[in-house]
Amino acid sequence: MNYQYPFDISWSKQEVIDVVHFFNLIEKAYEKGISRHEVIDAYRKFKQIVPSKSEEKQFFAEFEKGSGYSSYHVVKKAREQKADKIKM
């Protein structure tokens, strides 16, 4: 891992933890596979912190640029797939 998680310095400590947790789950979806329910729950928390779609896209793009992992595609797959475990 040679990149940083995107976050806003105005967030509380818990908000930073929740956002980092969300991006960590995105990594796991690519590297090992993960429960779709974990992704959906973490995304809901992420959306409480980042309600704006444009900000969400900005954070997703920043994370993808550094990591190569698409948050959008993981969330989309988690929403559409019926099986509990997803792997990208």
Residue pairs with C-beta under 8 A, 6 or more apart in sequence:
1 27
1 67
3 63
3 66
3 67
4 66
5 19
5 20
5 23
5 24
5 63
6 19
6 23
6 58
6 59
6 62
6 63
7 16
7 19
7 20
7 59
11 19
11 49
15 49
18 42
18 45
18 46
18 49
19 46
19 49
19 50
19 59
21 42
21 45
22 42
22 43
22 45
22 46
22 71
23 63
23 67
23 71
25 34
25 38
25 39
25 42
25 74
26 39
26 63
26 67
26 69
26 70
26 71
26 74
27 67
27 69
28 34
29 39
29 69
29 74
29 77
29 78
29 86
29 87
29 88
30 69
30 74
30 87
30 88
32 87
33 85
33 86
33 87
34 85
34 86
34 87
35 84
35 85
35 86
36 77
36 78
36 81
36 83
36 84
36 85
36 86
37 84
39 74
39 75
39 78
39 86
40 75
40 78
40 79
43 75
43 78
46 56
47 56
50 56
50 59
59 71
60 70
60 71
60 72
63 69
63 71
64 70
64 71
69 88
70 88
73 88
74 86
74 88
77 86
77 88
78 86
